[in-house]
Amino acid sequence: MPAFDLENDERMLAHIDVETTGLVPGYHEMIDIGLVITDVKGNKIDSLFLLIKPVHPERLQPGAYAVNAFDPEKWEERGAYSIDMAVDSILSFHERVCGDRQVLMIAYNSHFDAAFLDHLFRHAGRSWREMYHYYILDIPSMLWGMGYTDPQADEFMEYYQIKDEPHIAEDHTGITGAMVNVRIYKAIMDLYR
């Protein structure tokens, strides 16, 4: 096994998970985001969770509702952010927590999460590239390289006794997804120390 110098690696990771009104970025929208900042070893530094008001809540797909129980009235009651406020909050969070350190985005379904993040930021006239390095890490590829070819990671999580996120729509959020991503990532990294 290669020797990694994780002790002196100052990069940070932004573990991201988003919930949306459907599967098509640009048509469907983010309704929440969970961000967990860790060091490269997977140790949690800080986290952020935001509910976001979509511009077109009527585009909610039944499948998305079954996963995240999005309800515009409940989001309003819970203080959901406008898109501009959400983007400003995410940028402020990153500036406060990460400063000028290099940050890599990591996600379970990285293309999905990056596409929705891109549309959110573009809607606010900004770019998520202001925060993250060009490369994006994805957990299924890491597991695939280790021989775990199940995209759901059930076998890996069971073997290493990693607690999954809730599968009850009302409790399934971006932050619960981001935290399970951190737990899987940390278990992977612990294998190489």
C-alpha positions in Angstrom: 0.0 0.0 0.0 1.2 3.5 -0.7 2.2 5.7 2.1 -0.1 8.8 2.3 1.1 11.9 4.1 -2.4 12.8 5.4 -1.0 14.5 8.5 0.5 17.3 6.4 -2.1 17.6 3.8 -3.9 20.9 4.3 -6.6 20.4 1.7 -10.2 20.2 2.9 -13.1 18.2 1.6 -16.7 19.4 1.2 -19.0 16.4 1.5 -22.2 17.4 -0.2 -25.6 16.0 -0.6 -28.7 17.7 -2.1 -32.4 17.0 -2.2 -34.3 18.2 -5.2 -37.8 18.4 -6.8 -36.8 15.9 -9.4 -34.0 14.5 -11.5 -33.4 17.1 -14.2 -31.0 19.8 -13.3 -32.1 23.2 -14.6 -35.8 22.1 -14.7 -36.1 20.7 -11.2 -34.5 22.5 -8.3 -32.6 22.0 -5.1 -34.8 22.1 -2.0 -32.0 21.5 0.5 -28.3 21.1 0.8 -26.1 19.5 3.4 -22.4 20.4 3.5 -19.9 18.8 5.9 -16.3 20.1 5.8 -13.6 17.6 6.8 -9.9 17.3 6.6 -8.5 14.8 4.1 -8.6 12.1 6.8 -12.4 12.6 7.1 -12.4 14.4 10.5 -15.4 16.7 10.7 -14.5 20.4 11.0 -17.9 22.1 10.5 -21.3 21.6 8.7 -24.1 23.6 7.2 -27.7 22.6 6.3 -30.1 24.9 4.4 -33.6 24.5 3.2 -34.1 26.3 -0.1 -37.3 27.7 -1.7 -37.5 26.6 -5.3 -38.9 29.0 -7.9 -41.1 26.3 -9.4 -42.4 24.1 -6.6 -45.1 22.8 -8.9 -42.5 20.8 -10.8 -42.1 18.4 -7.9 -42.0 14.8 -9.1 -43.8 12.1 -7.1 -40.6 10.2 -6.9 -38.8 13.1 -5.3 -41.6 13.7 -2.9 -41.4 10.0 -1.8 -37.7 10.5 -1.0 -37.7 14.0 0.7 -41.3 14.9 1.5 -40.9 18.4 0.1 -43.8 20.7 0.9 -43.6 24.4 0.0 -45.7 25.4 3.1 -43.5 23.4 5.5 -40.4 24.8 3.9 -41.7 28.4 4.4 -42.6 27.6 8.0 -39.1 26.3 8.6 -37.5 29.4 7.3 -36.3 28.2 3.9 -33.8 30.5 2.1 -34.4 32.2 -1.2 -31.9 31.0 -3.8 -29.8 34.2 -3.5 -29.7 33.9 0.3 -28.8 30.2 0.1 -25.9 30.9 -2.3 -24.6 33.8 -0.1 -24.9 31.6 3.0 -22.9 28.8 1.3 -20.2 31.2 0.2 -20.0 32.8 3.6 -19.8 29.4 5.3 -16.9 28.4 3.0 -15.0 31.6 3.5 -15.4 31.3 7.3 -14.5 27.6 7.5 -12.0 27.1 4.7 -10.4 30.5 4.1 -8.1 30.2 1.2 -7.4 26.5 1.5 -8.0 24.2 -1.4 -11.3 22.4 -1.1 -12.4 19.3 -3.1 -16.0 18.5 -3.5 -17.0 14.9 -2.6 -20.4 13.4 -3.0 -22.1 10.0 -3.4 -23.8 10.9 -6.7 -21.3 13.6 -7.7 -22.6 14.4 -11.2 -26.1 14.9 -9.8 -25.1 17.0 -6.9 -22.6 19.1 -8.9 -25.2 19.7 -11.7 -27.8 20.9 -9.2 -25.2 23.0 -7.3 -24.2 24.6 -10.6 -27.8 25.5 -11.5 -28.4 27.0 -8.0 -25.3 29.2 -8.2 -25.9 30.2 -11.8 -29.4 31.3 -10.9 -27.8 33.6 -8.4 -25.3 34.9 -10.9 -22.4 33.1 -9.2 -20.2 30.0 -9.7 -19.6 27.1 -7.3 -16.1 27.0 -8.7 -15.4 30.0 -6.4 -15.2 27.4 -3.6 -14.1 24.1 -5.1 -11.2 22.7 -7.0 -11.8 21.5 -10.5 -11.7 17.8 -9.5 -14.7 16.3 -7.8 -14.4 13.0 -5.9 -17.2 10.4 -5.8 -17.5 7.7 -3.3 -18.9 4.9 -5.5 -15.7 5.1 -7.7 -13.5 4.9 -4.5 -15.5 1.8 -3.5 -15.4 0.3 -7.0 -11.6 0.5 -6.9 -11.6 -1.5 -3.7 -13.8 -4.2 -5.3 -17.2 -3.1 -3.9 -19.1 -2.8 -7.2 -22.6 -2.3 -5.6 -23.4 1.4 -6.4 -25.5 1.5 -3.2 -22.5 0.4 -1.0 -24.8 -1.8 1.1 -22.2 -4.6 1.5 -19.4 -2.1 2.4 -21.6 -0.3 4.9 -22.8 -3.6 6.5 -19.3 -5.0 6.7 -17.8 -1.9 8.3 -21.0 -1.3 10.4 -21.6 2.2 9.0 -24.9 3.8 10.0 -27.0 4.6 7.0 -29.1 7.8 6.7 -32.9 7.7 7.4 -35.1 6.2 4.7 -38.2 8.0 6.0 -38.9 10.9 3.6 -39.5 13.5 6.4 -36.1 12.6 8.0 -34.1 12.2 4.7 -32.2 15.5 4.1 -29.0 16.7 2.5 -27.3 16.8 5.9 -28.2 13.2 6.7 -26.8 12.2 3.3 -23.7 14.3 3.7 -23.0 12.7 7.1 -23.3 9.2 5.7 -20.9 10.2 3.0 -18.4 11.3 5.7 -18.8 8.0 7.5 -18.1 6.0 4.4 -15.2 8.2 3.3 -13.7 7.9 6.8 -14.0 4.1 6.8 -12.2 4.0 3.4 -9.4 6.3 4.6 -9.0 4.3 7.9 -8.2 1.2 5.8 -5.1 2.9 4.4 -3.7 4.1 7.7 
